Amino acid sequence: MTLKNFGMGKRSIEERIQEEARCLVAELKSYKGKSIDPTKILAKCVSNIICSIVFGDRFEYDDKDYSILLSILNVWSRDMSSTFGQLQVLLPGLMKYIPGPHKRIYQHMAHMLNFVTQRVEKNKQTLDQDSPRDFIDCFLIKHQQVSPTKPQNSNMVNMLTTIFNLFIAGSETVSITLRHGFLVLLKYPDIQAKIQEEIHKVIGENRSPNMDDRTKMPYTDAVIHEIQRFCDVSPMSLPHAVTRDTEFKGYTIPKGTDVYPLLCSVLRDPKHYATPHKFNPGHFLDENGCLKKNEAFMPFSAGKRMCLGESLARMELFIFLTSVLQSFTLSSEMTFTEEDISPKMSGFGSQPTTYQLSFNQR
């Protein structure tokens, strides 16, 4: 409810994304076609959207504290995806007695707690109960309403965990998907050219893309769908739990059991995709070139408890991708094979291979 109040899925958040896209384009122009690894710049650009909701404002790309925060998130994600990190999730009671890189996870959490604590203290000093500015304000106000006599520090871990989840979900998945997308477009310049042709026809060169444009750009929309299907960022999705004893295909799943819906099983289902292991925008286009739905397209999980940021992610992917291709043509001195562009498993998620590319002004 709080996220929706701050514009999630609404026109107001679309305007924030458009503003951030313009900042991204300006930053990329400053490189003047220099070959770069896009990982950090895409992470900063995407994270700024969730930052504007959680902290009430965006960060400049050269902000030192922001860079440190994203570095912590990046290392935390890498450690969580390592073998030790996975064992930490599955066997926490045992792993607390075993040395290894998983011990750093708690150090990352401590750094994050310190950053959030500073922001919370700043918000406390200027808090207006009748006019919340961001997610932290709403959290503080709700705490006072529910537990007015309970110290706010007792809820700090809860706030940290919530904000941490928002950052990971609102930063990592979309930025990784964009990196996958750019890599695919480097491999298939003809697909990139078709998207740019559609951008020129529908949007032109001088105005910012908006979500109304998407319905008029079926090829671009199909490519974005296929990028999400092909890169399969969260093959195991996130754990759900059955709320009651459930019978399923002759098995009894007891109440409270963790259930992982394997999204990879549908995103690469040969019954629904002609070439499940190859990139093919045709998976989402009918014979007339119009976008077609596919019931096996489930990048945002399944069931009632799907990704709460689905509408935000869809906006970000469309606006960021079209804004970049409106201003630049992507190229690279590296040569990529189909194996190179295939997603690489990294713990519980998929990552694109590391690569360099140039953003050449059109």
Number of C-alpha atoms within 10 A of each C-alpha: 6 12 15 12 12 19 16 22 18 14 12 11 21 20 14 18 23 19 13 21 23 16 15 20 19 12 14 22 16 9 13 12 17 13 16 16 13 19 15 15 16 20 24 23 24 27 24 25 25 26 22 18 23 23 20 16 14 19 18 13 17 9 9 10 11 19 17 14 14 19 15 18 21 17 14 21 19 14 20 22 20 17 14 20 25 16 15 19 13 11 12 12 10 10 17 12 8 12 9 11 13 23 16 15 18 11 13 20 18 13 15 20 19 13 16 19 16 11 14 19 11 11 18 14 8 9 18 12 13 7 9 17 19 20 22 22 22 17 18 20 19 13 16 15 10 9 12 11 9 11 11 12 10 9 14 16 12 12 20 19 14 11 22 17 12 19 21 17 18 25 24 20 22 23 24 20 24 26 24 25 23 22 24 24 21 21 20 13 14 11 18 19 15 13 23 22 16 18 22 14 12 14 21 14 14 9 9 16 22 18 14 8 15 19 12 17 18 19 22 25 23 22 25 21 20 22 23 24 25 26 28 28 29 20 21 17 23 19 12 17 13 13 10 11 12 14 10 8 6 7 8 10 16 14 12 12 15 13 14 14 17 17 24 19 12 20 25 20 16 12 10 15 19 13 14 17 15 15 19 19 19 19 21 22 19 11 8 7 12 17 23 14 13 13 8 16 21 19 23 20 22 16 10 6 10 15 16 15 17 17 12 20 23 16 21 27 22 19 22 23 19 23 23 20 23 25 19 19 19 21 19 16 11 10 9 15 8 11 10 16 23 21 17 16 15 16 18 17 18 21 20 22 14 13 19 15 19 20 23 18 16 10
